[in-house]
Amino acid sequence: SFKELTFKPETLEIAGTTEDIADLREITIPGEAVNIDGITEDTQINVDVTKYLPENIRLADEKDASVAVEVTLEKKQGKTVRIPVEDIELENVPRGLEVDFDKLKEVEIIVMGTSAELTELDENEVSVSMNLEGYSRAGTYTKALDVEVPDVYSLMQETQVEFRLVKRTSTGSNR
């Protein structure tokens, strides 16, 4: 995950007429000049700033044309969140059937993020559901759970759960 971007030198000496440099406070380097797509470790990218100088402005010393941009990454980590099976939202349970998770009491979801992000993770924001659309007969099945986490996080892997669809034994339960 992207952590920070630093650059050296932080200031450049420029030359031009007094009028041309009077209001210039910064030189903007577009994001395309520092493409971090696909990098997997801390990286230094050298950028030629001369092409980003405003018209009629030049560097006082042309040897300062290259700015070293340091891209720092932070490795993502996983945190296990345990969700009781009774908290799995069941959708489209076939009429006359109910879901039986047998001896399974909870499922483990591995949420990925940086250490700082995982410290902030509110496990109540992890929602788990299972849509049984297309299931119509009693039997034993394995299905991937639908897991939603806040946008800053991702999931390490899909979580599969084994369950049985059985004839409903009571009118109050949907599990």
C-alpha positions in Angstrom: 0.0 0.0 0.0 1.2 3.5 -0.8 2.5 5.2 2.4 4.3 8.4 1.4 6.2 10.3 -1.3 9.2 12.5 -0.7 11.6 14.3 -3.0 15.0 15.7 -3.1 16.0 18.4 -3.6 12.9 20.0 -2.0 13.8 23.4 -3.5 15.2 24.4 -6.8 17.0 27.6 -7.8 15.4 29.1 -10.9 16.2 31.9 -13.3 14.2 34.3 -15.3 13.0 37.8 -15.4 11.8 39.4 -12.2 8.3 39.6 -13.6 8.3 35.9 -14.7 9.5 34.5 -11.3 7.7 37.0 -9.0 4.6 34.9 -8.5 6.1 31.4 -8.9 6.0 29.5 -5.6 5.9 25.9 -6.8 6.5 23.7 -9.8 3.8 21.1 -10.3 4.9 17.7 -11.5 1.9 15.7 -12.8 1.1 12.3 -11.3 1.9 10.5 -14.6 5.5 11.5 -14.1 5.7 9.4 -11.0 3.8 6.2 -12.0 3.7 3.8 -9.1 1.5 1.1 -10.7 2.9 -2.3 -10.2 5.8 -1.4 -7.8 6.2 -3.9 -4.9 9.0 -2.2 -2.9 10.2 1.2 -1.9 11.4 2.8 -5.2 13.2 5.9 -6.3 12.1 7.6 -9.5 14.2 10.3 -11.1 12.1 13.0 -12.7 13.4 15.6 -15.2 11.7 18.8 -13.9 12.8 21.0 -16.9 9.7 20.0 -18.9 7.4 21.2 -16.1 8.9 24.6 -15.8 6.7 27.5 -16.8 7.4 29.4 -19.9 10.5 31.8 -19.7 11.7 30.0 -16.5 14.8 27.9 -16.4 17.0 26.3 -13.8 19.8 28.4 -12.4 22.0 25.3 -12.7 21.1 22.7 -15.3 22.6 19.9 -13.2 19.6 20.3 -10.9 17.3 19.1 -13.6 16.7 15.7 -11.9 14.6 15.4 -8.8 14.7 12.1 -6.9 11.2 11.0 -5.9 11.2 8.4 -3.1 8.0 6.3 -3.1 7.6 4.5 0.3 5.2 1.5 0.5 3.8 -0.2 3.6 3.1 -3.9 3.6 -0.5 -4.8 4.2 -1.3 -7.2 7.0 -4.2 -9.4 7.8 -6.5 -9.4 10.8 -8.9 -12.2 11.5 -12.5 -11.2 12.3 -14.7 -13.9 13.7 -18.3 -13.7 12.7 -20.9 -15.9 14.5 -22.9 -17.9 12.0 -26.1 -16.4 13.4 -24.9 -13.0 12.2 -24.7 -14.2 8.6 -27.6 -12.5 6.7 -29.4 -15.1 4.7 -31.1 -14.0 1.5 -33.5 -15.9 -0.7 -33.8 -19.0 1.6 -36.1 -21.4 -0.3 -39.6 -21.7 0.9 -40.1 -24.6 3.4 -36.3 -24.9 4.0 -33.9 -23.5 6.5 -30.1 -23.3 6.7 -28.2 -25.6 9.1 -24.6 -24.8 9.7 -24.3 -28.0 11.8 -21.5 -27.6 14.4 -20.0 -24.5 12.8 -20.3 -21.7 15.3 -18.4 -18.9 13.5 -16.6 -18.1 10.3 -13.2 -16.4 10.1 -12.8 -13.5 7.7 -9.2 -12.2 7.1 -9.3 -8.4 6.5 -6.3 -6.8 4.9 -4.9 -3.3 5.5 -1.9 -1.5 6.9 -1.2 -1.8 10.6 -2.6 1.7 11.2 -5.8 0.9 9.2 -6.3 -2.4 11.0 -6.0 -0.6 14.4 -9.0 1.5 13.3 -11.0 -1.4 12.0 -14.5 -1.6 13.6 -15.4 -5.2 13.3 -19.1 -4.2 13.3 -18.5 -2.7 9.9 -17.8 -6.2 8.5 -21.0 -7.6 7.1 -21.5 -11.1 5.9 -24.3 -12.5 3.9 -25.2 -15.5 1.8 -27.6 -15.4 -1.1 -29.3 -18.7 -1.7 -31.0 -17.7 -5.0 -31.0 -20.8 -7.2 -31.0 -23.3 -4.4 -34.3 -25.2 -4.2 -33.6 -28.6 -2.7 -32.6 -30.0 0.6 -28.9 -31.1 0.6 -25.4 -30.2 1.6 -23.7 -27.4 -0.2 -20.5 -25.2 -0.1 -20.8 -21.6 -1.0 -18.7 -18.5 -0.8 -19.9 -15.8 1.6 -20.6 -12.3 0.4 -18.4 -10.1 2.7 -18.5 -6.3 2.7 -15.8 -4.3 4.4 -15.2 -0.5 4.4 -13.4 0.7 1.2 -10.0 1.2 2.8 -9.8 -2.6 3.5 -9.7 -5.7 1.3 -10.1 -9.4 1.9 -7.2 -11.8 1.9 -9.3 -14.6 0.3 -12.8 -15.7 -0.4 -14.5 -17.5 2.6 -16.3 -20.7 1.8 -18.8 -22.2 4.2 -20.5 -25.6 4.2 -24.1 -25.7 5.1 -27.2 -27.9 4.7 -30.6 -26.9 3.5 -33.1 -28.9 5.5 -36.9 -28.9 5.9 -38.0 -26.2 8.1 -38.8 -27.5 11.6 -40.2 -24.3 13.1 -41.9 -21.2 11.8 -39.7 -18.7 13.7 -36.3 -19.6 12.4 -34.7 -18.9 9.1 -31.4 -20.8 9.8 
